[in-house]
Amino acid sequence: MWEDQVMPTFIAQGCWTKDAVQGMTSNPEDRFGPVAELFESLGGRLLHWFMTTGEHDWLIIAEAPSHDVMMAAAAASLAGGGTSDIKTCAAFTAPEAKAIFENAGRVATAFKSPGLR
């Protein structure tokens, strides 16, 4: 399904709950497969899954048809399974970033901020 489509890329980070850590310590498993299946069931694709140190315990990079619907559904599903503090953001390639700045430059001259003349 997703092979034919160019989908936006998103990054999500989160933390594991105490129960999740206890469960994974008792029964270690590779989480890429289950998380990939979650994204595929929502029409997306998991590109990378990382365990991280610092403020968050894990980071995923995924493609999704829409941030608003699909990533919200994925976050809600992940939160129900031993994760918390999930944050998501859109990620843009260098050509996409260039197009964003080109468009911003084009419309910036016509836009007037509130209170400015």
One Martini backbone bead per residue (centre of mass of N, CA, C, O) as a GRO file, in nm:
protein
  117
    1MET     BB    1   0.061   0.059  -0.025
    2TRP     BB    2   0.316   0.265   0.046
    3GLU     BB    3   0.503   0.231  -0.209
    4ASP     BB    4   0.333   0.453  -0.393
    5GLN     BB    5   0.387   0.658  -0.158
    6VAL     BB    6   0.435   0.978  -0.030
    7MET     BB    7   0.530   1.030   0.300
    8PRO     BB    8   0.542   1.158   0.585
    9THR     BB    9   0.768   1.239   0.841
   10PHE     BB   10   0.815   1.102   1.178
   11ILE     BB   11   0.876   1.183   1.524
   12ALA     BB   12   0.908   0.978   1.821
   13GLN     BB   13   0.877   1.007   2.179
   14GLY     BB   14   0.945   0.817   2.492
   15CYS     BB   15   0.826   0.637   2.776
   16TRP     BB   16   0.852   0.406   3.021
   17THR     BB   17   0.711   0.219   3.234
   18LYS     BB   18   0.758   0.032   3.503
   19ASP     BB   19   0.609  -0.217   3.392
   20ALA     BB   20   0.760  -0.236   3.124
   21VAL     BB   21   1.044  -0.278   3.240
   22GLN     BB   22   0.977  -0.532   3.399
   23GLY     BB   23   0.882  -0.699   3.154
   24MET     BB   24   1.150  -0.669   2.980
   25THR     BB   25   1.335  -0.795   3.196
   26SER     BB   26   1.184  -1.075   3.210
   27ASN     BB   27   1.101  -1.034   2.873
   28PRO     BB   28   1.283  -0.997   2.627
   29GLU     BB   29   1.241  -0.780   2.331
   30ASP     BB   30   1.175  -0.701   2.004
   31ARG     BB   31   0.999  -0.396   1.914
   32PHE     BB   32   0.983  -0.353   1.610
   33GLY     BB   33   0.756  -0.540   1.513
   34PRO     BB   34   0.509  -0.432   1.679
   35VAL     BB   35   0.540  -0.136   1.580
   36ALA     BB   36   0.521  -0.192   1.278
   37GLU     BB   37   0.235  -0.313   1.287
   38LEU     BB   38   0.095  -0.064   1.388
   39PHE     BB   39   0.160   0.119   1.145
   40GLU     BB   40   0.043  -0.066   0.924
   41SER     BB   41  -0.255  -0.064   1.040
   42LEU     BB   42  -0.247   0.272   0.971
   43GLY     BB   43  -0.074   0.314   0.686
   44GLY     BB   44   0.223   0.285   0.764
   45ARG     BB   45   0.589   0.326   0.848
   46LEU     BB   46   0.857   0.184   0.997
   47LEU     BB   47   1.198   0.277   1.003
   48HIS     BB   48   1.272   0.338   1.319
   49TRP     BB   49   1.418   0.197   1.628
   50PHE     BB   50   1.503   0.340   1.952
   51MET     BB   51   1.706   0.335   2.215
   52THR     BB   52   1.738   0.577   2.479
   53THR     BB   53   1.891   0.844   2.635
   54GLY     BB   54   1.755   1.036   2.885
   55GLU     BB   55   1.447   1.175   2.863
   56HIS     BB   56   1.418   0.927   2.669
   57ASP     BB   57   1.369   0.575   2.578
   58TRP     BB   58   1.248   0.641   2.285
   59LEU     BB   59   1.271   0.621   1.912
   60ILE     BB   60   1.087   0.714   1.620
   61ILE     BB   61   1.064   0.648   1.261
   62ALA     BB   62   0.801   0.758   1.039
   63GLU     BB   63   0.547   0.688   0.813
   64ALA     BB   64   0.258   0.900   0.724
   65PRO     BB   65  -0.031   1.014   0.587
   66SER     BB   66  -0.102   1.154   0.880
   67HIS     BB   67  -0.061   1.326   1.164
   68ASP     BB   68  -0.338   1.373   1.295
   69VAL     BB   69  -0.443   1.071   1.278
   70MET     BB   70  -0.218   0.851   1.284
   71MET     BB   71  -0.032   0.956   1.517
   72ALA     BB   72  -0.254   0.965   1.728
   73ALA     BB   73  -0.320   0.663   1.720
   74ALA     BB   74  -0.039   0.563   1.788
   75ALA     BB   75  -0.006   0.710   2.058
   76ALA     BB   76  -0.252   0.581   2.195
   77SER     BB   77  -0.152   0.290   2.168
   78LEU     BB   78   0.120   0.325   2.314
   79ALA     BB   79   0.002   0.434   2.586
   80GLY     BB   80  -0.154   0.152   2.643
   81GLY     BB   81   0.161  -0.006   2.642
   82GLY     BB   82   0.383   0.138   2.854
   83THR     BB   83   0.365   0.446   2.781
   84SER     BB   84   0.500   0.786   2.795
   85ASP     BB   85   0.555   1.099   2.699
   86ILE     BB   86   0.454   1.165   2.409
   87LYS     BB   87   0.630   1.282   2.113
   88THR     BB   88   0.562   1.470   1.814
   89CYS     BB   89   0.706   1.519   1.478
   90ALA     BB   90   0.790   1.667   1.201
   91ALA     BB   91   0.983   1.577   0.907
   92PHE     BB   92   1.234   1.729   0.690
   93THR     BB   93   1.378   1.763   0.416
   94ALA     BB   94   1.581   1.961   0.245
   95PRO     BB   95   1.382   2.022   0.010
   96GLU     BB   96   1.142   2.086   0.193
   97ALA     BB   97   1.273   2.321   0.348
   98LYS     BB   98   1.319   2.499   0.105
   99ALA     BB   99   1.016   2.526   0.029
  100ILE     BB  100   0.928   2.656   0.291
  101PHE     BB  101   1.110   2.913   0.265
  102GLU     BB  102   1.006   3.005  -0.005
  103ASN     BB  103   0.712   3.045   0.084
  104ALA     BB  104   0.767   3.235   0.320
  105GLY     BB  105   0.901   3.459   0.147
  106ARG     BB  106   0.658   3.511  -0.042
  107VAL     BB  107   0.438   3.583   0.200
  108ALA     BB  108   0.578   3.788   0.398
  109THR     BB  109   0.521   4.060   0.239
  110ALA     BB  110   0.191   4.032   0.270
  111PHE     BB  111   0.218   4.001   0.571
  112LYS     BB  112   0.047   4.128   0.866
  113SER     BB  113   0.090   4.194   1.171
  114PRO     BB  114  -0.043   4.256   1.451
  115GLY     BB  115  -0.021   4.612   1.497
  116LEU     BB  116   0.093   4.654   1.214
  117ARG     BB  117   0.172   4.876   0.923
   0.00000   0.00000   0.00000
